[in-house]
Amino acid sequence: MDEPQLCVHLENWKEIKKPQKHECEECVKAGGRWLHLRTCQTCGATLCCDSSPNRHASRHAKDAGHPVTISAEPGERWAWCYEDEEMVEY
């Protein structure tokens, strides 16, 4: 059985950008709160997930055109492509 193909964004993703701080950069600026964090794999910004009130990570992906993010949560090792709605564990 053939393994499923990854989207072009995840296929071309090579370097893992780790979070510099365990906080949402935008929530900190605005005094907001977050549930879980994601780190953009294009620019390294760490932002809040879609379960958080402000959904900064998905907004950033759309506005900046940076489709791939990873979970910034300890112990989680997965990447998500916002554009193709595809996930891969690493």
N, C-alpha and C positions, 0 to 999 in steps of 0.2 A: 504494500500500500504506500502510495506517495505521501510525503509530508506536505501539509498545506503551505502555500507560498505566503510569505509575509508581504505586507504593503511596501511600496518603494521607500517610504520614510523610515520604517523599522529595519528594512533590509540594508539601508545605507548608514544607519546609526552605528557608530564604532566606539566612541569614547563616552564613558559614563561620567557625567558631571554630578558630583555629590553636593548635597546642601552645605552651605557655609555656616548657617545658623538654623536652628529648629524653630522657625517662626515665619509667618507670612509677611513678606516685605510690605505689601500694600495694607494689610490689616493693622500693622504696627503704625504706619503713617496716619491712618484714619481712626485709630483707637478701636478697631473692630476685633472680632474673635473668629477663631477657626476650629474645625474639627480634625482634619487631616491635611497633610502637606504634600505637595508635588514639586519636583524640581525640573524646570525646563531644560531640555537637552541641547538647545541651541545657544542660549545665553546664560544659563545657570541660575536664573531667578527662582526663588522658592516661594510658592504661593499656595493659597488654600484650595481645597478640592470642591467638587460640585455639591457635596453634602454640607458645606459651610455656607453661612448666609450670603457672602459676597461672591463666591465662585470665581475668585481672581485667576486661578490657573487656566480655566477654559476660556475666560475672556481674553487673557494674555495670548493664548494659542491662536485665537481667531484674529485679534487685532494686530498682533505682531507677525503672524504667519509662521509661528514656531509650533509645528504639530506634535513633536514627541516630548513626553514628560515621563519621569519615573516617580514612583512612590518615594517620599522622603521619610517614611515611617520606619523606625528601627525594625529589622527582621524581615521587611518586605522587599522582594527583589523582582519587580516587574516594571515594564514600560508600557505606555499607552500612546496610541496615535489618535489625536483628536479628529484629524481630517478623515481618516479611514475607519475610525471606531474599532480599532484592533489592538489586542494586548499580546504581549509576549513575556514570559518569565525568563530571567537571566541568572 
